[in-house]
Amino acid sequence: MFCCFTGHRPESLKIAFDDSNPRFNALKCVISDIIDQAISDGYTDFYCGMARGIDMLCATLVLDKAKDNPSLHLHAVLPCPNQCDGWIEKDIKKYEEILSQCTTKTVMSPFYSRECMLARNRFMVDNSGRTIAVWNGFYRGGTAYTVRYAKKQMKEIFLIRPSDLSVTEI
């Protein structure tokens, strides 16, 4: 069974993605627990859109869990081949490290467009039974679009609010 992730970039969350940051570590623990719940519910395959921030954090958590559980698989769904153009070197290195460990890689478009980002998100939701979302509640943006789309498709959603780390099942 497949599960997918959606969430914000670090600057949208206003959280420094750094292991020395207690707020980041708390968020990471909540996400890890939600992934563990998905695994105990039978999910073994996880789609990741490979964006900076929540996507790559979730990917890293799945890969860490897969070290002890070889039945777990991470699948990259890329909006376009040059997704990381313009990123800083540290983020590119992390992206390439994660991508090299993915079971499959699906590319939605040969070039960047707003539509390829939305196509990536729809593909992940359409092919998953559950969506794990870290969403700040703002109506606009890719995460908001993906949560609304998952609701419309009547998918299970585990929504994590970064402000208070509460979890809601939708």
C-alpha positions as CSV (number, residue, x, y, z in Angstrom):
1,M,0.0,0.0,0.0
2,F,1.2,3.5,-0.9
3,C,1.3,6.6,1.3
4,C,2.4,10.1,0.2
5,F,3.8,13.2,1.8
6,T,3.0,16.9,1.3
7,G,4.3,19.9,3.2
8,H,5.9,23.2,3.2
9,R,9.4,24.5,2.5
10,P,11.4,25.5,5.6
11,E,10.9,29.3,5.0
12,S,7.1,28.8,4.9
13,L,7.2,27.0,8.3
14,K,9.5,29.5,9.9
15,I,11.4,26.6,11.4
16,A,15.1,26.1,11.1
17,F,15.6,22.6,9.7
18,D,18.5,21.9,12.1
19,D,18.9,19.1,14.6
20,S,20.0,21.6,17.2
21,N,16.6,23.3,17.0
22,P,14.2,21.8,19.6
23,R,11.1,22.8,17.6
24,F,12.4,21.0,14.5
25,N,13.2,17.9,16.5
26,A,9.7,17.9,18.0
27,L,8.2,18.2,14.5
28,K,10.5,15.4,13.3
29,C,9.3,13.1,16.2
30,V,5.6,13.8,15.3
31,I,6.2,13.0,11.7
32,S,8.1,9.9,12.6
33,D,5.3,8.7,14.8
34,I,2.7,9.2,12.0
35,I,5.0,7.3,9.6
36,D,5.2,4.5,12.2
37,Q,1.4,4.4,12.4
38,A,1.2,4.2,8.6
39,I,3.6,1.2,8.7
40,S,1.6,-0.5,11.4
41,D,-1.5,0.1,9.2
42,G,0.2,-1.8,6.4
43,Y,1.8,0.9,4.3
44,T,5.1,-0.1,2.9
45,D,5.6,2.2,0.0
46,F,6.0,6.0,0.3
47,Y,5.8,8.6,-2.4
48,C,7.9,11.7,-2.0
49,G,7.8,14.8,-4.2
50,M,11.4,15.6,-3.3
51,A,10.9,19.3,-2.5
52,R,13.0,21.0,0.0
53,G,11.7,20.9,3.6
54,I,9.0,18.5,4.6
55,D,9.3,16.2,1.6
56,M,13.0,15.6,2.1
57,L,12.5,15.3,5.9
58,C,9.9,12.6,5.4
59,A,12.0,10.9,2.8
60,T,14.9,10.8,5.2
61,L,12.7,9.3,8.0
62,V,11.4,6.6,5.7
63,L,14.9,5.7,4.5
64,D,16.1,5.5,8.2
65,K,13.2,3.2,9.0
66,A,14.0,1.1,5.9
67,K,17.4,0.2,7.3
68,D,15.7,-2.0,9.9
69,N,12.7,-2.9,7.7
70,P,13.6,-3.9,4.2
71,S,9.9,-4.1,3.2
72,L,9.8,-0.3,3.2
73,H,10.3,1.5,-0.1
74,L,10.7,5.2,-1.0
75,H,9.5,6.4,-4.4
76,A,10.5,9.7,-5.9
77,V,7.9,11.6,-7.9
78,L,9.7,14.5,-9.6
79,P,7.9,17.4,-11.2
80,C,10.7,17.8,-13.7
81,P,14.4,16.6,-14.1
82,N,15.8,20.0,-13.1
83,Q,13.8,20.4,-9.9
84,C,16.8,21.4,-7.8
85,D,18.1,24.1,-10.2
86,G,18.9,27.2,-8.1
87,W,19.1,25.3,-4.8
88,I,22.1,25.8,-2.5
89,E,24.8,23.1,-2.7
90,K,23.8,21.5,0.7
91,D,20.2,21.0,-0.4
92,I,21.3,19.6,-3.8
93,K,23.6,17.1,-2.1
94,K,20.8,15.9,0.2
95,Y,18.4,15.7,-2.8
96,E,20.9,13.5,-4.7
97,E,21.6,11.3,-1.7
98,I,17.9,10.7,-1.2
99,L,17.2,10.2,-4.9
100,S,20.0,7.6,-5.1
101,Q,18.2,5.4,-2.5
102,C,14.7,5.6,-4.0
103,T,13.2,2.4,-5.4
104,T,11.6,4.2,-8.3
105,K,11.8,7.6,-9.9
106,T,8.8,9.1,-11.8
107,V,9.3,12.4,-13.7
108,M,6.1,14.2,-14.6
109,S,7.4,16.7,-17.2
110,P,10.6,17.2,-19.2
111,F,10.6,20.8,-18.2
112,Y,9.5,23.0,-15.3
113,S,6.0,24.6,-15.2
114,R,3.5,25.3,-12.5
115,E,1.4,22.5,-14.0
116,C,4.2,19.9,-13.5
117,M,4.2,20.6,-9.8
118,L,0.4,20.1,-9.5
119,A,0.7,17.0,-11.7
120,R,3.2,15.5,-9.3
121,N,0.9,16.2,-6.3
122,R,-2.1,14.7,-8.1
123,F,-0.1,11.6,-9.1
124,M,1.0,11.0,-5.5
125,V,-2.5,11.4,-4.1
126,D,-4.2,9.4,-6.9
127,N,-1.8,6.4,-6.3
128,S,-1.9,6.5,-2.5
129,G,-4.4,5.5,0.1
130,R,-3.1,7.9,2.7
131,T,-1.6,11.4,2.6
132,I,0.6,12.7,5.5
133,A,0.5,16.5,5.4
134,V,2.3,19.1,7.3
135,W,0.2,22.2,6.6
136,N,0.1,25.6,8.2
137,G,-3.6,26.1,7.2
138,F,-3.1,28.8,4.7
139,Y,-5.4,28.4,1.7
140,R,-2.9,29.1,-1.1
141,G,0.1,27.0,-2.2
142,G,1.0,23.5,-3.2
143,T,0.4,21.9,0.2
144,A,-3.1,23.5,0.5
145,Y,-3.9,22.3,-3.1
146,T,-2.7,18.8,-2.3
147,V,-4.7,18.6,0.9
148,R,-7.9,19.8,-0.8
149,Y,-7.3,17.4,-3.7
150,A,-6.8,14.5,-1.3
151,K,-10.1,15.4,0.4
152,K,-11.9,15.6,-2.9
153,Q,-10.5,12.1,-3.8
154,M,-11.7,10.9,-0.4
155,K,-8.2,9.8,0.7
156,E,-7.2,9.3,4.3
157,I,-5.3,12.4,5.5
158,F,-3.2,12.8,8.6
159,L,-2.8,16.5,9.0
160,I,0.0,17.8,11.2
161,R,-0.3,21.5,12.2
162,P,3.3,22.9,12.6
163,S,2.1,25.7,14.9
164,D,1.2,23.3,17.8
165,L,2.2,19.9,16.3
166,S,-1.4,18.6,16.7
167,V,-2.5,15.7,14.4
168,T,-5.9,15.4,12.9
169,E,-7.2,12.5,10.9
170,I,-9.5,13.7,8.1
